[in-house]
């Protein structure tokens, strides 16, 4: 039995993992979807990037979890990668699902044309506005899946995107699997490609878009189980 802590990307909460969590539990594993501060049912809670890192660490420690697989999707790869270092011997594996990864001293926007995002955050009271249906086109989603994502999305705290990551050791030392969703681009981000040179990192691809917890939940759950079995 493995214990999975599941953290969704920007705009989303624990609810995004409902189908994946059900698949994992049906296979005899424990699954703990987590909503980060300032999102979904935790809207209104002030949050910076280190708040989100601490959210993850606190959840693992509060539940006294061991043999943990941390799963970070999209934006949440940044706080998950930092939290993975900080939970020490409790960690079994990390899975980054079509995610950004932390780069020491750099923000989530590292490698992006970030000026547009920063302007958008500044024009929206410090938040990144939630998803719209057009943002989901070409990502392998049904109309109903797109509607579910956009209906559940909430504004994302801008400080979590612009504050720098803090790493205590090279990220490539972590035991990790990177899941690349091919409809969102066939090549990993440069920061990810650098980490994939490590012997402790594995690349897995999915023929779907950026939100596989909606488009391919059963396949994603299988990949997570297989990643947890890697030693």
Secondary structure as a PSIPRED ss2 file (coil, helix, strand):
# PSIPRED VFORMAT (PSIPRED V4.0)

   1 X C   1.000  0.000  0.000
   2 X C   1.000  0.000  0.000
   3 X E   0.000  0.000  1.000
   4 X E   0.000  0.000  1.000
   5 X E   0.000  0.000  1.000
   6 X E   0.000  0.000  1.000
   7 X E   0.000  0.000  1.000
   8 X C   1.000  0.000  0.000
   9 X C   1.000  0.000  0.000
  10 X C   1.000  0.000  0.000
  11 X C   1.000  0.000  0.000
  12 X C   1.000  0.000  0.000
  13 X C   1.000  0.000  0.000
  14 X H   0.000  1.000  0.000
  15 X H   0.000  1.000  0.000
  16 X H   0.000  1.000  0.000
  17 X H   0.000  1.000  0.000
  18 X H   0.000  1.000  0.000
  19 X H   0.000  1.000  0.000
  20 X H   0.000  1.000  0.000
  21 X H   0.000  1.000  0.000
  22 X H   0.000  1.000  0.000
  23 X H   0.000  1.000  0.000
  24 X H   0.000  1.000  0.000
  25 X H   0.000  1.000  0.000
  26 X H   0.000  1.000  0.000
  27 X C   1.000  0.000  0.000
  28 X C   1.000  0.000  0.000
  29 X C   1.000  0.000  0.000
  30 X E   0.000  0.000  1.000
  31 X E   0.000  0.000  1.000
  32 X E   0.000  0.000  1.000
  33 X E   0.000  0.000  1.000
  34 X E   0.000  0.000  1.000
  35 X C   1.000  0.000  0.000
  36 X C   1.000  0.000  0.000
  37 X C   1.000  0.000  0.000
  38 X C   1.000  0.000  0.000
  39 X C   1.000  0.000  0.000
  40 X H   0.000  1.000  0.000
  41 X H   0.000  1.000  0.000
  42 X H   0.000  1.000  0.000
  43 X C   1.000  0.000  0.000
  44 X C   1.000  0.000  0.000
  45 X C   1.000  0.000  0.000
  46 X C   1.000  0.000  0.000
  47 X C   1.000  0.000  0.000
  48 X C   1.000  0.000  0.000
  49 X H   0.000  1.000  0.000
  50 X H   0.000  1.000  0.000
  51 X H   0.000  1.000  0.000
  52 X H   0.000  1.000  0.000
  53 X H   0.000  1.000  0.000
  54 X H   0.000  1.000  0.000
  55 X H   0.000  1.000  0.000
  56 X H   0.000  1.000  0.000
  57 X H   0.000  1.000  0.000
  58 X H   0.000  1.000  0.000
  59 X H   0.000  1.000  0.000
  60 X H   0.000  1.000  0.000
  61 X H   0.000  1.000  0.000
  62 X H   0.000  1.000  0.000
  63 X C   1.000  0.000  0.000
  64 X C   1.000  0.000  0.000
  65 X C   1.000  0.000  0.000
  66 X C   1.000  0.000  0.000
  67 X C   1.000  0.000  0.000
  68 X E   0.000  0.000  1.000
  69 X E   0.000  0.000  1.000
  70 X E   0.000  0.000  1.000
  71 X E   0.000  0.000  1.000
  72 X E   0.000  0.000  1.000
  73 X E   0.000  0.000  1.000
  74 X H   0.000  1.000  0.000
  75 X H   0.000  1.000  0.000
  76 X H   0.000  1.000  0.000
  77 X H   0.000  1.000  0.000
  78 X H   0.000  1.000  0.000
  79 X H   0.000  1.000  0.000
  80 X H   0.000  1.000  0.000
  81 X H   0.000  1.000  0.000
  82 X H   0.000  1.000  0.000
  83 X H   0.000  1.000  0.000
  84 X H   0.000  1.000  0.000
  85 X H   0.000  1.000  0.000
  86 X H   0.000  1.000  0.000
  87 X C   1.000  0.000  0.000
  88 X H   0.000  1.000  0.000
  89 X H   0.000  1.000  0.000
  90 X H   0.000  1.000  0.000
  91 X E   0.000  0.000  1.000
  92 X E   0.000  0.000  1.000
  93 X E   0.000  0.000  1.000
  94 X E   0.000  0.000  1.000
  95 X E   0.000  0.000  1.000
  96 X E   0.000  0.000  1.000
  97 X E   0.000  0.000  1.000
  98 X C   1.000  0.000  0.000
  99 X C   1.000  0.000  0.000
 100 X C   1.000  0.000  0.000
 101 X C   1.000  0.000  0.000
 102 X C   1.000  0.000  0.000
 103 X C   1.000  0.000  0.000
 104 X E   0.000  0.000  1.000
 105 X C   1.000  0.000  0.000
 106 X C   1.000  0.000  0.000
 107 X C   1.000  0.000  0.000
 108 X C   1.000  0.000  0.000
 109 X C   1.000  0.000  0.000
 110 X C   1.000  0.000  0.000
 111 X C   1.000  0.000  0.000
 112 X C   1.000  0.000  0.000
 113 X C   1.000  0.000  0.000
 114 X H   0.000  1.000  0.000
 115 X H   0.000  1.000  0.000
 116 X H   0.000  1.000  0.000
 117 X H   0.000  1.000  0.000
 118 X H   0.000  1.000  0.000
 119 X H   0.000  1.000  0.000
 120 X H   0.000  1.000  0.000
 121 X H   0.000  1.000  0.000
 122 X H   0.000  1.000  0.000
 123 X H   0.000  1.000  0.000
 124 X C   1.000  0.000  0.000
 125 X C   1.000  0.000  0.000
 126 X C   1.000  0.000  0.000
 127 X E   0.000  0.000  1.000
 128 X E   0.000  0.000  1.000
 129 X C   1.000  0.000  0.000
 130 X C   1.000  0.000  0.000
 131 X C   1.000  0.000  0.000
 132 X C   1.000  0.000  0.000
 133 X H   0.000  1.000  0.000
 134 X H   0.000  1.000  0.000
 135 X H   0.000  1.000  0.000
 136 X H   0.000  1.000  0.000
 137 X C   1.000  0.000  0.000
 138 X C   1.000  0.000  0.000
 139 X C   1.000  0.000  0.000
 140 X C   1.000  0.000  0.000
 141 X C   1.000  0.000  0.000
 142 X C   1.000  0.000  0.000
 143 X H   0.000  1.000  0.000
 144 X H   0.000  1.000  0.000
 145 X H   0.000  1.000  0.000
 146 X H   0.000  1.000  0.000
 147 X H   0.000  1.000  0.000
 148 X H   0.000  1.000  0.000
 149 X H   0.000  1.000  0.000
 150 X H   0.000  1.000  0.000
 151 X H   0.000  1.000  0.000
 152 X H   0.000  1.000  0.000
 153 X C   1.000  0.000  0.000
 154 X C   1.000  0.000  0.000
 155 X C   1.000  0.000  0.000
 156 X E   0.000  0.000  1.000
 157 X E   0.000  0.000  1.000
 158 X C   1.000  0.000  0.000
 159 X H   0.000  1.000  0.000
 160 X H   0.000  1.000  0.000
 161 X H   0.000  1.000  0.000
 162 X H   0.000  1.000  0.000
 163 X C   1.000  0.000  0.000
 164 X C   1.000  0.000  0.000
 165 X E   0.000  0.000  1.000
 166 X C   1.000  0.000  0.000
 167 X C   1.000  0.000  0.000
 168 X C   1.000  0.000  0.000
 169 X C   1.000  0.000  0.000
 170 X C   1.000  0.000  0.000
 171 X H   0.000  1.000  0.000
 172 X H   0.000  1.000  0.000
 173 X H   0.000  1.000  0.000
 174 X C   1.000  0.000  0.000
 175 X C   1.000  0.000  0.000
 176 X E   0.000  0.000  1.000
 177 X E   0.000  0.000  1.000
 178 X E   0.000  0.000  1.000
 179 X E   0.000  0.000  1.000
 180 X E   0.000  0.000  1.000
 181 X E   0.000  0.000  1.000
 182 X H   0.000  1.000  0.000
 183 X H   0.000  1.000  0.000
 184 X H   0.000  1.000  0.000
 185 X C   1.000  0.000  0.000
 186 X C   1.000  0.000  0.000
 187 X C   1.000  0.000  0.000
 188 X C   1.000  0.000  0.000
 189 X C   1.000  0.000  0.000
 190 X H   0.000  1.000  0.000
 191 X H   0.000  1.000  0.000
 192 X H   0.000  1.000  0.000
 193 X H   0.000  1.000  0.000
 194 X H   0.000  1.000  0.000
 195 X H   0.000  1.000  0.000
 196 X C   1.000  0.000  0.000
 197 X C   1.000  0.000  0.000
 198 X C   1.000  0.000  0.000
 199 X C   1.000  0.000  0.000
 200 X C   1.000  0.000  0.000
 201 X E   0.000  0.000  1.000
 202 X E   0.000  0.000  1.000
 203 X E   0.000  0.000  1.000
 204 X E   0.000  0.000  1.000
 205 X E   0.000  0.000  1.000
 206 X E   0.000  0.000  1.000
 207 X C   1.000  0.000  0.000
 208 X C   1.000  0.000  0.000
 209 X C   1.000  0.000  0.000
 210 X C   1.000  0.000  0.000
 211 X C   1.000  0.000  0.000
 212 X H   0.000  1.000  0.000
 213 X H   0.000  1.000  0.000
 214 X H   0.000  1.000  0.000
 215 X H   0.000  1.000  0.000
 216 X C   1.000  0.000  0.000
 217 X H   0.000  1.000  0.000
 218 X H   0.000  1.000  0.000
 219 X H   0.000  1.000  0.000
 220 X H   0.000  1.000  0.000
 221 X H   0.000  1.000  0.000
 222 X H   0.000  1.000  0.000
 223 X H   0.000  1.000  0.000
 224 X H   0.000  1.000  0.000
 225 X H   0.000  1.000  0.000
 226 X H   0.000  1.000  0.000
 227 X H   0.000  1.000  0.000
 228 X H   0.000  1.000  0.000
 229 X C   1.000  0.000  0.000
 230 X C   1.000  0.000  0.000
 231 X C   1.000  0.000  0.000
